[in-house]
Every structure is written in C-alpha cells, then in structure tokens.
Amino acid sequence: MLDVSDDVRAEIGDEEAARLLAGDGAPGSYDCTSCRAPGNTEQERTSTVLFVGEETAVLAFAHASCIPSQVVPVSEDQLKDAVRTITADRAGEAEAPSPAPLHGVPGRSVADLEPAAARQAVLGVTCGQVLVDDQLHPALVVEPTAPIARPGSEGSGDEFLPLLIEQGFMPVNDVARAPFSVTGWSVLLAMGRLHAILQPGVAGGQPTSWWQAHQPLPVTDDWRTAANRTHTVFVYAAPVGAIGQQPREDLLREALEKAAAGGLLVAAAMPLAGT
C-alpha cells in the first residue's frame, strides 16, 4: 500500500522503486514524518517522502492522508540533524522534545538581505494563526531587526517592503481577507518543524532559502494541523518595529491590524512544501 511519486522514482531509480513497492525495504510500521503518529505500510496507504540534501538523501514515510509522495529539498545540515533524530528515536535514546513555542515567540535567522546598518540583517519569524472567513489559517510574520537596504545601495532608507512587493507580495489593507498567492515561493515544514521560507531559484532552478532557521523550529500541533489541512501558509511581512514580539495571538492580530492601517504590512499566500 505504498505510493511512490514520479519525482521520488526519478531520484531513487526504477529498480529501488520496484523493490519498495514489492515490500522489500518498506518499514512495515513507522512514525509519520508529517503528524508523527504511528503508521503501517501493510494496513494503510503510505507516501514515500525523499529528503534530498547537497550530498545526502533520506527516505521517510508518511500517511497518504497527511501528504502525498514527494521530494523535499533541504540543506545538508538539516538533513544530518534529521538523521540524528531518526537514529536516536529508533534506538530509544531520543532527547526530550523541545517544547512548542508560544504563538508570537520568534525564531530568528540571518536573511539573505543587506541591512542599512553595517551589521548583518536578522529576520524574526513568528508562528501563529489568523482568522479569515471564520476559519483559522496558519501564518508566519516576518520582521527584520534593522532597516533593509536595496542590495548594492549605499542609501540608509528601508526598502524591505518595496523589495517584497517586487517579488509578488501585496500590501495588506484588511487582515480579515486572505492574501493573494505568490508564484515560486513556499514554506518548508519537514519532520514536523519549520525549516525555511523558499524563494524561486535563478533562471528556473531549484528554490533557494530566503529565510532559513539556524535550527528547525518546532510548531504547535494546531499550527501543523491547520497547515496540513489547507496546504497553504499566509506569510506577512512588516518593517522593523512595526509588529514587535507579541506573546499572544490576540495581541499579534492587533499589531498586524495596526501595521496594515499604517500601510506597513505586505503578505502572500504560499504553498506548504514538505511536511
């Protein structure tokens, strides 16, 4: 009852795919790489999920009801971290899981943007849910810690929002309305943790990380459930100081509405990549 997509087959080869479909090498029981609940390849439809790094690839398994069979590009460091976690789990020696962050507590990482100041720009990323059309949707709120200058510019102005608008993000006037989709961008959730926001590759190449967590960030069960249900994440962005660190979702919503009213908020809907 194993599903092997054409993309996965192309990576592992027809011979290995046939071996898996015949039951040779399939794990039998497994922990779903998406919801982490137990699964069994002999009793329920199961998706093969291939995590591909620069030099390494790892084949994992997931409930077909959670995600389809697919190839998920990740960094080599992220893949090695995942391998260590899987190995520890199988040995029964896994470290106690990190507690899920409160909504509004940011995970920070260096962004591939040039700051107006001499120091490197850092983006704060906050996970939360927003209510749109009477339904909760998974969301990320991105805010830099310093003004963002246009690459190659010597000016001191903040070009963070104009740069994103050029990439397809749209100004937000009403947080109660769903943002428009943006082409080529996606949010990477792997092994139940937030890894990166991916942007289109150069000349149609592989997507690259626009924001990448130093270490994969845990998300709440509610956030992951909503993301797996909608397969879409709303990504909001605001300039430094517009949102701040909000400890609760209601306060985060108020900050988003205030930023939108001041013309300081852009957003885009992105597909969920991976698990």
N, C-alpha and C positions, 0 to 999 in steps of 0.2 A: 504494500500500500504506500509505496514511496514515489514522490514526484521529483523528477529531475528536469529542470527547465533547459531550454536550448542554450542559454548563456552558461549555465553550470556545465552542461555536457561539453560545450566548446572549450572550457577551461580544463576539465579533468580527462577528456578524451572519451571516445565511444566505448572502448574496452572497459574502462573503470566504471562508466555509467551503467553498462550492461551488467557488470558484476554486482553493483549496488542494487539494481532492480531485481536481480535474481536472489537477493537476500544475503549475498556473500559480502561481508564488510558493513552491513547495516547493523546498528547497535542493538536492535530489539527495543529495550527500554531506554529512555533518555530524558533529560530535562530540556524543555522547550527553550530555545535561545531567545525567544521573544517574551513569553509570560513567565518562564522559569518553572512552570508546573510540569509534573511528570507526563510523559507520553510513551506510546508504544507503536513501533512501526508495523507490528503484526495485527494491531487492533484498530488503528485509525489512520486516516490519510496524513502523511507526513511530508513536509517540504525539506529538501536539501538546500542549505544555505552555505555558500562558499565565501569565506572572508579572505580577501586577497591583499597582501601587502606588497612591498617592493621586491622582497626575496622569498617570502613565505606565504603559504596558503593553508587555511584550516577549514575543514568541512564540518559543519554543525547541522543540527536537525531542529525542526520546529513544527508545531501543529499546523497543518494546512489551513485550518480555520483562523490562525493568527496572521500568518504571512505566506505569500507564495514562494516557491523555489526561486532563488535569485543569487546573483554575485554582488557582494558588498565590498567596495574598495575601502581599505583602512590603511593607516600608517603602519610601518613595521613595528614601532614601539607599542602601538595599541594592540597589534596582533600578538606580540610577545606577552603583553600583560594579560590578554585573554587566555592564552595558552597556559600561563602560570595559574590562572584562576581555575580553569577546567581541570588541570592536573591535580591541584590541591583538592578540588571538590571530589574527584574520583578517588583520591587517597583518603578522604575523610578528614583532611587536615586543613580545610579552608579556613582562612581567617574570618573572624566575626564580620558580617557585612557592615559597611558604613551606614549610619542612619540616613534615611532620606532627608534632604534639606527641607526646611520650611519654605513654603512658597515665598519668594521675594529675597531669598538669600542667594547672592550671585556666585557663580563660578567664573573665574577670571582667566583670561589667556591673552597672550600677545597677539595682536591683529596685524595683518599684512597691510597696514596703512601707515602713512607718515604723520607724526604729530607735529603741531605747530611749534611746540616746545622742543628743546634739544633732546629730551628723553623719549624713549620709545612709547608709543601709544598702547594702552591696555584697554580692552573691552570688558565691561562687566555684563554677564549674561544672567538673567533672572528667569526661572521657570515658573509658570503659573497657568491658570485657566481663565478665559474670558467668556462672559455670557453674551452670545449673539443669537438672535432669533429663538430665545428661550432654550438654548442648548449650550452646554459648556464645551469650549474648544481649547485644545492645548495651545499654549502660546509661549514665545520667548521674547524677552525685552532686552534689547542691546543698547548699552550706553557707554561711551568712552570715558576715560578718566581725565582726558585733556582734549583741547580742540584738535581737530583733524585737518591738516593742510592737504591741498591737492599735491599728489606726487610730483616732485620736481619744482614745486613752487617755493619761493622764498618769503611769501607773504605770511602774515600772522592770523589771517581770518580762519573761521571754522567752516570747512567745506564738507563736513560729514554727510549732511542731508542731501546737498546737491549731487555728491558723488553717488549716493544710493539711488536717487531719482534717475540719474543717467543709466543705472543698471536695471531699472524697471520698477523700483519701489514707487509707491504712490502716496502723496500727502493724505493724512487721515483727518477728516473733519468730524466724524462721528464714530466713536469706538464701538457703538452698538451695531455697526454694519461690518460685514465680513470684508477683509481686504481682497484686492484682486490678486490673481496668481502671477508669478514671475517666472519667466522661462529659464530653464537651466539650473536653477538653484534648488537645493534640497537640504533637509535636516537629517543628519546621520545619527540614528539610535542603534547601538549594537550591544548585544548581551544585556539588554535592559538598561543601558546607560547612555547618556548624551555624550557623543564624541565630537561632533563638528557641525558647522554650517558650511555647506559646499557651494561653490560658485562655478559657473561654466568654465570649462577648460579653454585654453587658447586654440583657435582655429579648429574648434570642434573636438579637441582632445578630451582626455579624462578630466572629470571635475576636480578642482583643487579646493583646499580648505581656505575659506575666508576667515573663519574663526575656528580654532581647534583647542579643546581643553588640554591643559597640561596633563591631567589625569581624567579619565572618563568620569562624568558627573552622574551620581545616582539621581533618579527622578522618582516622584511618588507613584504609587500604584494607580491612583486616579488619573494622573497625567499620562502615564503609559497606556492605560486602558482607553482613554479618550483618543490618543494618537493612533492606536491600532484600530479604533473604530472608524475614524474619519480619514486616516492615512494622509492627513494634512495638518501642518503646523502654521499658526499665524505668527509671523516674526515682525515685531515692532522695533523701531529704532528712533532714538532721540539724542540730541547733542548733550555734551557734558553738563551736569547739573539740572537737567530737565525732569528727571524721574527720581533719582536718589535711591537709597536702599530702603525698601518698604517691607516691613516684617509680616504683613498680612495682605491677602488678595484684595480685600475691600479698599485698603489704602493704596495698593498698586493700581487698582482701577481708577481711583480718584486722581492719582498722579498722571495716568495716561490721558484721562479726560481733560485735565488742566493743560497738559502739553499739546493735545490736539486743538484745544480752544486758542492756544497761543501760536498755532502754526509751527509747532516744534516736534511733530510726530509724523513719521512715514511708516509704511507697513507693506508686507507682501505675504501671500499665502504660498507655502512651499510644500511639496510632497514629502512624505516621510520615506527616507531611504533606509533600508535595512530593517532592524528590529528594535 
